[in-house]
Amino acid sequence: MDTPQMLADGLAFPEGPVPCADGSVVVVEVAGGRITRILPGGRTEVVAEPGGGPNGAAAGPGGTLVVCNNGGLSWSTLDGILSPGIQPPDYSGGRIESISPDGTVSVLYNSCDGHDLRGPNDLVLDGAGGFWFTDLGKERERDGDLGAVYYAAVDGSEIRKVLHPLMQPNGIAISPDGERLYVAETTPGRIWWWTIEGPGQLRVDGSGPAGGHLLHGLPGHQLLDSMAVDSAGNVCVGTLITGAVTVISPGGELLEQITMPKFDPLVTNIAFGGPDGRTAYITASGTGRVYQMPWPRPGTPTAFSA
């Protein structure tokens, strides 16, 4: 595997990379409350400023972006690494937002069945007019939320809770054949899967949390963040503490861990793009960097292109 090459730096906790057809990459800056485009050559421009804590992002219909906004986090810096913390005093509430091409921000959802969204984190569109997203919840000094997975219509017309409770559900992805939904729990360091039976419908027949099946559990102190799936069905997940992208086969085998040239314990996400889908874009959030590298296989195509 080739060495990752830095695409951009100086970003305020970049996450949620969305590769675009024009060769640019859109990322969220969680600590900056904004959406930023990285142009070829590394120059950046602000796309929108929704505030709070924009987190996961995906291309939506009509050139829009669908964004999970966690409502904001507290922040600290140690040895040059920016790290997220607990719910801040200015927490603005979790929500799902739509960002138009001109930067207009609209709220699609901020609650479900009378319960407020707490910390929406990551999402994946299914190509059937809807998307799955995780709500990791928020931590406070003496308590924290249990997390959930939701399914919602991309036009803002319907939302339902599908899986609950989960422990800090973070990354979420769909297998190339559309038959599995994968979810990574952060602190437990485990990836679970469920069989998709239809839009917003899962078979919950496993022995794990919320009826999930275990794909893989990482040993030691390794935490999991966001993910993508390549065309071979391998789950590629940002791995905290270790500072790597961990690649796990659809059969649950740990294939490899890819670290960045400059160590960052907060490697959070990966997305695939480029003309043939064989370029991986990786966010090293603690150091504010985005990397790119050739990937031996294309990524799973997304529902919409940006």
C-alpha positions as CSV (number, residue, x, y, z in Angstrom):
1,M,0.0,0.0,0.0
2,D,1.3,3.5,-0.9
3,T,2.1,6.1,1.7
4,P,-0.7,8.7,2.3
5,Q,0.1,12.2,0.9
6,M,-1.1,15.3,2.7
7,L,-3.8,17.2,0.8
8,A,-4.5,20.0,3.3
9,D,-3.7,21.1,6.8
10,G,-4.5,23.8,9.3
11,L,-8.2,22.7,9.5
12,A,-10.2,22.7,12.7
13,F,-10.8,19.0,13.3
14,P,-11.7,17.9,9.7
15,E,-14.2,15.1,9.3
16,G,-16.8,13.7,6.9
17,P,-14.9,13.9,3.6
18,V,-17.0,14.1,0.4
19,P,-15.0,13.7,-2.8
20,C,-16.4,15.8,-5.7
21,A,-16.5,15.3,-9.4
22,D,-14.4,18.4,-10.0
23,G,-11.5,17.0,-8.0
24,S,-12.2,19.0,-4.9
25,V,-13.0,17.4,-1.5
26,V,-15.6,18.9,0.9
27,V,-15.0,18.3,4.6
28,V,-16.6,19.5,7.8
29,E,-14.6,21.4,10.4
30,V,-16.2,20.1,13.6
31,A,-14.4,22.6,15.9
32,G,-14.9,25.5,13.4
33,G,-18.7,24.9,12.9
34,R,-18.2,25.2,9.1
35,I,-18.2,23.2,5.9
36,T,-15.0,23.7,3.8
37,R,-14.0,22.8,0.3
38,I,-10.4,21.7,-0.4
39,L,-9.4,22.6,-4.0
40,P,-6.7,20.8,-6.0
41,G,-3.4,22.0,-4.7
42,G,-4.7,22.4,-1.1
43,R,-6.3,25.8,-1.2
44,T,-9.5,25.9,0.9
45,E,-12.8,27.9,0.7
46,V,-15.8,28.0,3.1
47,V,-18.9,26.5,1.7
48,A,-21.3,27.1,4.7
49,E,-21.2,28.0,8.4
50,P,-24.0,26.1,10.1
51,G,-22.4,26.4,13.6
52,G,-22.7,23.8,16.3
53,G,-20.6,20.7,15.4
54,P,-21.0,19.6,11.8
55,N,-19.8,16.0,11.7
56,G,-20.6,13.3,9.1
57,A,-21.5,14.5,5.6
58,A,-22.7,13.0,2.3
59,A,-23.7,14.2,-1.1
60,G,-27.4,14.5,-1.5
61,P,-29.8,15.2,-4.4
62,G,-29.5,18.3,-6.5
63,G,-26.0,19.2,-5.4
64,T,-26.9,19.4,-1.7
65,L,-25.0,18.1,1.2
66,V,-26.7,16.2,4.0
67,V,-24.9,16.8,7.3
68,C,-25.0,15.4,10.8
69,N,-24.6,18.2,13.3
70,N,-23.8,17.2,16.8
71,G,-24.6,20.6,18.3
72,G,-21.1,21.3,19.5
73,L,-18.4,19.9,21.7
74,S,-15.9,21.2,24.2
75,W,-12.3,21.2,23.0
76,S,-8.8,20.9,24.4
77,T,-5.3,20.8,23.0
78,L,-2.4,18.6,24.3
79,D,1.0,18.3,22.5
80,G,-0.5,19.9,19.4
81,I,-3.4,17.5,19.2
82,L,-6.9,19.0,19.2
83,S,-9.4,16.7,21.0
84,P,-13.2,16.8,21.5
85,G,-14.7,16.5,24.9
86,I,-18.1,16.7,26.7
87,Q,-21.2,18.7,26.0
88,P,-20.3,22.4,26.1
89,P,-22.3,25.3,27.7
90,D,-23.2,26.6,24.3
91,Y,-24.6,23.3,23.0
92,S,-27.1,24.1,20.3
93,G,-28.9,20.7,19.9
94,G,-28.4,17.9,17.6
95,R,-29.8,18.0,14.1
96,I,-29.7,16.8,10.5
97,E,-29.0,19.7,8.0
98,S,-29.2,20.1,4.3
99,I,-26.7,22.5,2.8
100,S,-27.6,23.9,-0.6
101,P,-25.0,24.6,-3.3
102,D,-25.2,28.3,-2.4
103,G,-24.4,27.6,1.2
104,T,-28.0,27.9,2.6
105,V,-28.5,25.8,5.7
106,S,-31.8,24.1,6.3
107,V,-32.7,21.8,9.3
108,L,-34.3,18.5,8.1
109,Y,-34.7,16.9,11.5
110,N,-33.9,17.8,15.2
111,S,-36.2,15.2,16.9
112,C,-37.9,11.9,16.5
113,D,-41.1,10.8,18.2
114,G,-40.9,13.6,20.7
115,H,-37.2,12.9,21.6
116,D,-34.5,15.4,20.7
117,L,-31.6,14.3,18.6
118,R,-28.5,14.6,20.8
119,G,-25.3,14.1,18.8
120,P,-25.9,13.0,15.2
121,N,-22.5,11.7,14.0
122,D,-22.4,9.9,10.7
123,L,-24.7,8.9,7.8
124,V,-25.0,6.9,4.7
125,L,-27.6,7.4,1.9
126,D,-29.2,4.2,0.5
127,G,-30.3,5.3,-3.0
128,A,-33.9,4.7,-2.1
129,G,-34.7,8.2,-1.0
130,G,-33.5,7.8,2.5
131,F,-30.4,7.6,4.7
132,W,-29.3,5.8,7.9
133,F,-27.6,7.9,10.6
134,T,-26.0,7.4,14.0
135,D,-26.7,9.5,17.1
136,L,-23.7,9.0,19.3
137,G,-25.3,11.1,22.1
138,K,-23.5,13.6,24.4
139,E,-21.4,13.1,27.5
140,R,-21.6,15.4,30.5
141,E,-19.5,15.6,33.7
142,R,-21.6,12.9,35.5
143,D,-23.7,11.2,32.9
144,G,-24.1,10.5,29.2
145,D,-26.7,9.5,26.6
146,L,-27.2,6.0,25.1
147,G,-27.0,6.1,21.3
148,A,-29.2,5.1,18.5
149,V,-29.5,4.5,14.7
150,Y,-32.2,6.3,12.8
151,Y,-33.6,6.1,9.2
152,A,-34.9,9.2,7.6
153,A,-36.2,10.5,4.2
154,V,-33.7,12.8,2.5
155,D,-36.6,15.3,1.7
156,G,-37.3,15.8,5.4
157,S,-40.6,14.1,5.4
158,E,-40.1,11.1,7.7
159,I,-37.8,9.9,10.5
160,R,-37.9,6.8,12.6
161,K,-35.7,5.2,15.3
162,V,-34.5,1.8,14.2
163,L,-31.8,0.6,16.7
164,H,-31.5,1.5,20.4
165,P,-29.7,1.3,22.7
166,L,-26.1,1.3,21.4
167,M,-22.9,2.5,23.1
168,Q,-21.6,5.6,21.2
169,P,-22.6,4.5,17.6
170,N,-20.4,6.3,15.3
171,G,-19.4,5.1,11.8
172,I,-22.2,3.7,9.6
173,A,-22.0,2.1,6.1
174,I,-23.7,-0.2,3.7
175,S,-22.1,-3.3,2.1
176,P,-21.7,-3.2,-1.7
177,D,-24.5,-5.6,-2.3
178,G,-26.8,-3.5,-0.1
179,E,-27.6,-6.4,2.2
180,R,-25.7,-5.3,5.4
181,L,-25.7,-2.2,7.5
182,Y,-22.5,-1.8,9.5
183,V,-22.2,0.3,12.7
184,A,-19.1,1.0,14.7
185,E,-19.4,1.6,18.4
186,T,-16.6,4.0,19.5
187,T,-15.6,3.1,23.1
188,P,-16.3,-0.6,22.8
189,G,-14.1,-0.8,19.7
190,R,-16.6,-3.1,17.9
191,I,-18.2,-3.2,14.5
192,W,-21.7,-4.8,14.3
193,W,-23.9,-5.6,11.3
194,W,-27.5,-6.2,10.6
195,T,-29.3,-7.6,7.5
196,I,-31.2,-4.8,5.5
197,E,-34.6,-6.0,4.6
198,G,-35.8,-2.8,3.0
199,P,-35.6,1.0,3.4
200,G,-35.4,1.6,7.1
201,Q,-36.0,-2.1,7.9
202,L,-33.4,-4.4,9.6
203,R,-33.5,-8.0,10.7
204,V,-32.5,-7.8,14.4
205,D,-31.7,-11.4,15.1
206,G,-28.2,-11.3,16.5
207,S,-27.0,-11.6,20.1
208,G,-25.2,-8.3,20.2
209,P,-26.5,-4.9,21.2
210,A,-29.9,-4.0,19.5
211,G,-29.8,-7.5,17.9
212,G,-26.6,-7.0,16.0
213,H,-24.0,-9.5,14.7
214,L,-20.3,-8.9,15.6
215,L,-18.1,-8.4,12.6
216,H,-14.9,-7.6,14.6
217,G,-13.7,-6.3,18.0
218,L,-10.3,-4.7,18.2
219,P,-8.0,-5.7,21.0
220,G,-6.5,-3.4,23.6
221,H,-7.3,0.3,23.8
222,Q,-8.5,1.1,20.3
223,L,-11.6,3.2,19.6
224,L,-13.6,3.4,16.4
225,D,-14.8,6.3,14.5
226,S,-16.3,6.7,11.0
227,M,-16.0,4.3,8.1
228,A,-16.4,3.5,4.4
229,V,-16.7,0.2,2.5
230,D,-14.6,-0.7,-0.6
231,S,-15.9,-2.7,-3.6
232,A,-14.5,-5.9,-2.1
233,G,-16.7,-5.4,0.9
234,N,-13.9,-4.5,3.3
235,V,-14.9,-2.2,6.1
236,C,-12.4,0.6,6.4
237,V,-12.7,2.4,9.7
238,G,-11.0,5.3,11.4
239,T,-9.3,4.0,14.5
240,L,-8.5,6.3,17.4
241,I,-5.6,6.0,19.8
242,T,-3.8,3.7,17.3
243,G,-4.2,6.5,14.7
244,A,-4.9,4.4,11.7
245,V,-7.4,3.3,9.1
246,T,-8.3,-0.3,10.0
247,V,-9.3,-2.6,7.2
248,I,-11.6,-5.6,8.1
249,S,-12.8,-8.2,5.6
250,P,-16.5,-8.9,5.3
251,G,-15.8,-12.2,7.0
252,G,-14.4,-10.3,10.0
253,E,-10.6,-10.8,9.4
254,L,-8.3,-7.9,10.4
255,L,-6.4,-7.3,7.1
256,E,-4.2,-4.2,7.9
257,Q,-3.9,-0.9,9.7
258,I,-2.7,2.1,7.8
259,T,-1.1,5.0,9.7
260,M,-0.4,8.5,8.6
261,P,3.1,10.0,7.9
262,K,2.7,12.3,10.9
263,F,1.3,10.4,13.9
264,D,-2.2,11.5,14.8
265,P,-4.2,9.5,17.4
266,L,-7.4,10.9,16.0
267,V,-7.6,9.4,12.5
268,T,-11.4,9.6,12.1
269,N,-12.7,8.9,8.6
270,I,-12.1,7.7,5.1
271,A,-14.0,8.2,1.8
272,F,-13.3,7.0,-1.7
273,G,-13.3,9.2,-4.9
274,G,-11.3,10.2,-7.9
275,P,-12.1,9.3,-11.6
276,D,-12.0,5.5,-10.9
277,G,-13.0,5.6,-7.2
278,R,-9.6,4.4,-6.2
279,T,-8.4,7.4,-4.3
280,A,-8.9,7.3,-0.5
281,Y,-9.3,10.6,1.4
282,I,-8.5,10.2,5.1
283,T,-9.1,12.8,7.9
284,A,-6.4,13.1,10.6
285,S,-8.5,15.3,12.7
286,G,-6.3,16.0,15.8
287,T,-3.5,17.5,13.6
288,G,-6.0,19.2,11.3
289,R,-4.9,17.3,8.2
290,V,-6.5,15.6,5.2
291,Y,-4.6,12.9,3.3
292,Q,-5.1,11.1,0.0
293,M,-3.7,7.9,-1.2
294,P,-4.2,5.3,-4.0
295,W,-6.4,2.4,-3.0
296,P,-6.1,-1.0,-4.6
297,R,-9.9,-1.3,-5.1
298,P,-12.6,1.2,-5.9
299,G,-14.9,2.3,-3.1
300,T,-18.5,1.5,-3.0
301,P,-20.4,4.1,-5.1
302,T,-22.4,6.6,-3.2
303,A,-26.1,7.3,-3.8
304,F,-25.4,10.8,-5.2
305,S,-22.3,12.5,-6.6
306,A,-21.1,15.9,-5.4
